Amino acid sequence: MAVPDRVWRDEGVLDALARWDFGLLSRRVRERGSLRQEDMAELTGLSQGFLSMLESGSRRLTNIDRVMDFLDGLGVPSELLRLPLQRSHGPVRDLDTALQEDLDPALPWTTGRMVAALENAVRGESMERRRFLAMSGIALTAQIHHWSLAEAEPVARAQDGSRVTPELVDHFQGTIDHLRHLDAVGGSGSLASLASAHLSLLLSTLERARYDEATGRRLAGIAADTATQLGWFHFDAGRHAASQRALLAALRAAHMSGDTRLGAGVLSYVAIQSYSTGHPRDAVGAARAARERTRSAGTPALHAMLLTRQARGHAKLGEREECLRALGQASELCAGGRSENDPQWLYWINEGEIHGQTGSCFLDLGEPGRAADSFALAYDAMNPGETRTRALFQARAATAQLRNGEHEEGRATAERAVTLAERVQSARLNDHLTDVAEELRDVRNTPDAGDLLDRMATLTTKGNR
């Protein structure tokens, strides 16, 4: 059952949607679509009694999470929505009207709105403390939809201000490349504050310096790269709303740069956050949109990476066939080698990464034996310098072995994971170690398990301070 497409062309429905009058919208969608209130209840998850009161005006729909579920259930086309960026436990609040409009994905994706989004990303940690929640479902789909279709205006400033030299641009890129390397080796730690400071400097340059269009697009690309890494650092530290603000700002900057590969990279992180926070369908949608937008880019490594993100979403949804198909395509692309068109920042995609993501998928699909086998292949194939990723895969491997009844092997793998984890700072890794500890407690008679649990407790306690 679904709302007929013709309903979304009806002027009365569009008027109710524009006014966010959900009672009127419910009644008009039902009448134009020849639907019963019981049908509407099945689509939206709201009770028939509540819908009756909503349509009569005796009840209101004000909780933004329920609003999103309502619109998502009706299948409102994303291009018809002008949604607020932030979501809270009650009505939309706290952001001023100008910023709300700047961040509306349906409005033109201009340089000014890119700057507003990046400034909002820099404020991420302080906004996080105000308990804003990350968007999902149709609200997130609207952002991705407009990234794919919007036209980008020229990025140039020829007025006053110091001229941006090629050497300065190279320095900007070198800084974020260095932060990326530090993250791979030692975890996110305090890197978010460094990335935020770097993004502030880039913003100041974009707003005040003098540069031509080619330089402006390159600056936008570096801002996109920096905001993406900022989003990743926030995510690795467990600050999910701040992470999403940075990633959506990065999507705008990537769009202004004219480099679709950067936008696809942003969506790969959106996919990771989505399947990690209980929204696997959003992960599948983000990865598919990124693949579609870069279909003719000639970037096999990029598409292999995106396919692993899509596979993780399928796995968490229990869609085994679709998951294995995506993993198979990713493996084939990775085996074929990189292209000169593949982005430099994607240096880490290799056979070990594919095996590791395959293991994670099998773990989500409830096949711990096959997961353990894949993690063993990942450990042998991964770059030893990727300390955090190796630790993550080892933690998952330990979970798989313990669930498969391989208690001795699981304890030994868990010890390797802890030894690696003691060298990095990652709240996300600590969460995985907490999961391993729960598995270990069931087999505590395994030699040295008690000491290992103490080491895990020390790590996770430090990570939560």
N, C-alpha and C positions, 0 to 999 in steps of 0.2 A: 504494500500500500504506500502511495506517495501523493503529494500535492501535485496536481496536473501543471505542466509548464505554463499553460495559458493563464493561470491565476496570477503569475508574476508579471503579466503585461496589463493587468486590469488597473485602471487609474485609481479606483477606490482603495484597492489593496496597497498600491504604492503610496497613496496619501497617508493611510494608517501607519505604514511602515516608517515613512518620513517623520511622522509626529511621535513615533514610539508609543502609540496608543495600542497596547497589546490586547485589550479587550475588544476594541474595534477590529484590530487585525485578525484576531481569532475568528470573530463572527464573519468577516468578509471572506477570509480564506475558506471557511467552512461552506458558506453559501455559494461562492463562485466555483468551488471545487466539488460541489455535491457530496460533502462529507458530513457524517454525523459527529456529535460531540464525543461519542465513544471512539470514533476513528481518530479524532484530534488528540484524545487522551493517550491512545496507543502510540501515536507519532511523537508526542512531546514528553511523555512520562508524567504529565500532570493528571490529577484525577478528574473524572467527568464533573464531579460536584464543584471542584475549584474552577474549572473552565466555565461552568454555568455562571458562577458568581463573578468571574473575571469579565465575561461578556455583558453582564447586567450592570457592571460598575460598582458592585458591592465589595469586591476584592481587587487588590492591585498586585502587579508583579514588579517588585522593586529590587529583589536580590539579584545582583548582576550575574552570578553563576547560574541561577535559574533562568534568567533572561537568555543567556547564551544557549542553554540546553533547549529552551523553547524554540528559538530561532533555528538552531541546528536541527532539531527534530522535524521542523516544517520544511527544511531544505531550502531556506531562503538563498537565492544566488548571491555569491559574495560581492559581485559588482553593484548590488543594490544597497549594500550596507555602508553606513558611515559610523564606524564604531569607535568608542573611546579606547585609548591604548591601555589604560590602567584598569584593573579590576580589584574590588575590595570585598569585604564581608557584607557590605550593604550597598547603597546606591553609589554611583560614580561620584568621586569627591576629590578635593585637594588640588588638582591641577587646574590652573587658570584657563579660561576659555581660549585665549590665544594659543597656548601650547596644545590644547586639545585639537584645535583646528590644524595647527602645524603638523601634527602627527596622524591626522586622518589619512589613511591610505588612498581614499577615493579622490583627494585633491591632487593637483599636479605635483609631481616629484621634482621640486625645484631645489636649487642650491641652498636657498634660505631655509627650507624645511629640512634639508639634510643636516645643516648646521644645528638647527633646533633639536633634531633627534640625537645628534652626537653630544650636544650639551646635556641633554637628558640622560644619556648613557654615563657621562662623567659623574653625574649626581647619583649614580646607581646605589652605592652603599648606604647613603643617608636615606634614600627613598625606601630601600629594603627594610629599614627599621620601622617604617610606617605601615608594614604588613600588607603591601600591595601584592597581589597574586599574579602569576603569569597567565597570559591568555592561552586559549586552546580552541579546538573545534573551528567553528565558522569564523570567529574573529581572527584567528591565525591564518586561516585560508584566505581571508580578504587581503591581508598583507602580502602573501605570496602571489596572489592573483594580480594585484596591481604592480608588483615588482616585474612580473613577466610581461605586462602590456604597456606600462607607462612610458612616455617619451622623456628622454633626459635632455635638459637644456645645457648649453655650453657652460663650462666652468672656467671663468677667466676674470681677472681683475687687472685693469690697465690704468688705474688711477694712481693715487699716491701710495706711499709705502715703499719699503725696501724691495729690490728685485730678488726673487727666489732663484738661486743658482742651481745648476745640475748637481753640484757637489753637496749642497744642503739637502736636496731631495734624496741623494744616495745615502746621506747620513741618517735621514729619517727612516729609510727602509732598513738600513743596517741595524738600527736600534731595535726595531720590532723583530727582526730576524734573530737577534741575540736573545731577546726575551723568550722567543719561541724555543730556542735551544736550551735555555735555563729551565724552562718548564719541563721539557722532555727528560732532562737529566735529574732534576731535583724536585719536581712537582710544583704546583702553583704557589704554595707558601704565601709570601707577601707580594707576589708579582702583580696582583691586581692594582695596587697603589702605584706601582711604576708604570704600568700600561695606561692607567688613568692620567698620570702626569704627562706622559708622552702624547696621549690623545688631546689633552688641553693645549699643548704646544702646537700640534698640528691644526687645531681649531683656530688658534690665534693667527697662524700663518695664512690659513684659508680666508680669514676675515679681514686681515690688515695688510698683508704683503701684496706685491705686484707680480703677476705672472701671466703667461699666455695660456691658450686653451689646452695645449698639449701638456704643459706643466700642471695646470689645474686638474686635469683628469688623472695625472699620475699622483698628485697629492690626495685626491679623493680615493684612489685605489689604496694608498698607504693608510689613509684614515680608516678605510673599510677593513684592511688587514689588522690594524691595531684594535679597532672596536671588536672584531671577531675574537682576537686573542683575549681581550678584556672580558668578553662574554664567557669564553672558555675558562679563564681563571676564576671568575665568579662561580661558574657551574661546578668546577672541581672543588671549590671551597664550600659548596652547599648553599650559595646565595642565588636561588633560581630566578626570582623576579628581576634582580639586578642583571643577571645573565641575559635574560630575554630582552631587556631594554637595550643592552649593548648590541645584541645580535640583530635586532630589528633596525637599529641605527646603522649597523654595518651593512645591512641589506640596501638601505638608501644610498650610502656612500659607494657601495659596489655598483649600484645602478648608475650613479653619476660618473663613475670612472669609465663606463662603457665596456667593462670586462665582465662578461657573463660568467667566466670561470670563478671569479671572486664571489659573485652572488650564489653560485652553486656551492661553493665552500661554506658560505654562511649558512645555507639551508642544511648542509650536512650536520652542523652543530645544533641547529634547531631540531633536527631529527633525533640526535643523541639526547638532547634535553627532553624531548617529547616522550620517547620510549622509556626514559629513566624516571619520569615523574607521573606515569600512569596514563599517558596519552599515545599509545602505539599507533593508532590510526593516523594521527597527525604526523608521525614520523614517516609513515609510508607515503603520505601525500606530499610532504616536503621533499623527500628524496626523489619521488617521481617527477615533481615539478622541476627540480634542478636538472634531472636527466633530460627531460623534454627540452628545456631551454638551451642546453648545451649539446644537443643531439648531433649537430653538424660541426662541432668544434674540433673533432679529431683528438680527443683526450681520453685514451683508454684507461690510464691510471685513475683519473678523476671519476670516470664512470664505474670502475671497479669499486672504489671507495664508497660511492653513493649507493651502489647495489648492496654493499654490506650493511649500510644504515637501513635500507629498505627491508633487508632480510631480518634484521633485529626486530623491526616493527611487526613483521609477519609472524615471527616466532612468538612474541609476547601475545599476539592475538590467537595463537594456536593454529595458524594457517601454514601447516607443514609443507605442503606441496609448493606453495608460492615462495616460501622461505628457501627451500632447497634449490628451486629454479634460479632465484636471485643469486644465491651463493655460487652456483655452478657458473653462471655468467660472469660473476666477479672473478672467479678463479681463472677462467679462460682469458679474460682481458689482462689480468695480472701476469699470467704466463707469457703473453705476447709481448710484454715489455712496454716501457714508457714511450711516449711520442714527444717530439720537440715542442708540441703544443701543450703538453701537460704542464701545469704551473709548478714553479720551483718550490713553493711552500709545501707541496705534497710529496716531499722527499721520503716520507716515512711509510708510504704504502708499499708493501712487499708481501712475499709469500707468508711470512710469519704473522702479519696482521690479518691476512685472510683466514689462516688456520685459527687464530685466536677468536675472531668474530664468529667463525663456524662453531667453535666450542661453546661460545656464549649462547648461540642460537640453540644448540642441542640441549644445553642446560635449561633454557627457558621452555623447550619442548618436552622436558621431562625424560630425556635420554642421557643420563649421566655417564654411562659407559662410553658412548660415542663422543660425548663432550670431553671426557678425560683424554681420549686418544687424540682429539684435535688439539687440545691444549699442549700435549706432549710435543706434537709437531711444531706448534707455535714457539715453544721454548727453545727448540733446537735451531729454528730459522730466524729468530729475531735478533736485531742489533743489540749487543750487550749494553750499549750506551742508553738505550730506551728504558731506564730504570723503573720509572713509574708504571709504564705499560706492561713490562715484564712482571712486575709485582702484582698488578691487577689480574693478569692472566693466570699467574700462579695461585692467587687467592681463589679464583673461580675454579681452577683445576683441583685444588684441595677440596672444595665443596663438592665437585663432581665425584671425586674418588671416595669421599666419605659417604655420600649418598648411594654409591654403587657397592658399598660394603668393603672397600679397599682401605681399611683403617690404618694400617701401617704406612702405606704409600701416601694416604691423605695427610697423616701427621707430618711426614717428611716434607711433603710439598708445602704444607702450611708453614713449616719452619723456614723454608726458602723464601716464601712470600714475606714473612715477618722480617727476615734479615734484609731483604731489599727495601721493605717499607721503612725500616729504621733509618734509611738514607734519604728519604724524600718527605715532603710535606703535602699531603693530599687528604682532605676530608672524605672525598669519594672513596679512596682506597681504604681508609679507616672503616667506612661503612661496610665494605666487602669483608674486611677482617672480622668485624662484628658478626657477620653472617657465618663465617668459618668457625668462630668461637662457639656459636650456637650448635653447629654440627659436632664439634669436638666434645662438647659437654656430654653428648650421648655415648661417647666411647672413652670416657675419662680414664679407664683402666689401661689405655694405651701408654706405654712407657714415655715419660717426659711430657705428657700432655698437660699436666698441671703447670709446669714451668712455662710451657709455651702459652698457655692461657694467661698467665701473669704478664708475659711480654706483650701480648695483644692488648690486655687491659691498660697497660702503661701507655701504649701508642694511642689508643682511642681516647683515653682520658686527656692526653696532651692535645690531641686534635680538636677536642670540644671546648678547650679553654678560651 
